[in-house]
Amino acid sequence: MAEDLSSMYHVHGEVKWFDPVKGFGFVVADSGGPDILLHVNVLRNFGQSSVADGAQIEIVTHRTDRGVQAVEVVSITPPDSGDTPILSDFAELDADVLKSAPLEPARVKWFDKGKGFGFANVFGRPEDIFVHIEVLRQSGLADLQPGEALAMRVVEGKRGRMAAEVLTWEMAPMCGGPPQCDET
């Protein structure tokens, strides 16, 4: 049965909440109206398994008998942090140093959203990289799954090596990182 394309709408909005454990969340459209269901499969098609509450999102929606649902994610912009450092660990670091750190390919070792942190490993390096939930949030993510592939900007912080920015593997080429990792 063919879909009725006349009920598809391009919507800009904000993520009201998203729970990766439940596998869904809701978006509030900038133009108002009912909450829009965002299913994890739609988010995965975009290359992410989670999205931060308060992130700006551009989606294509479809009206169904059960309400409005997202069918495609076009873009996600992380919540605005202002000019304050995400963590006190970064307060003493030059902002240009944080932004210019190379994106490194990594894989999630474990992440506990309740504790607010976890660890990842950069490919080919034995040490753990500390990943704080606020860094995830500022990167537009809300949670990580063990084994998930990432691209991270890693800096030396007060706690040792830590992520200053986290991107999904799929987003890294658009941000100047890890396609070159496949060439080594």
Buried (B, 14 or more C-beta within 10 A) or exposed (E): EEEEEEEEBEBBBBBBBBBBEEBBBBBBBEEEEEBBBBBBEBBBEBBBBBBBBBBBBBBBBBBEEEEBBBBBBEEBEBBEEEEEBBBEBBEEBEEEEBEEBEBBBBBBBBBEBEEEBBBBBBEEEEEBBBBBBBBBBBBBBBBBEEEBBBBBBBBEBEEEBBBBBBBBBEBBBEEEBBEEBEEE
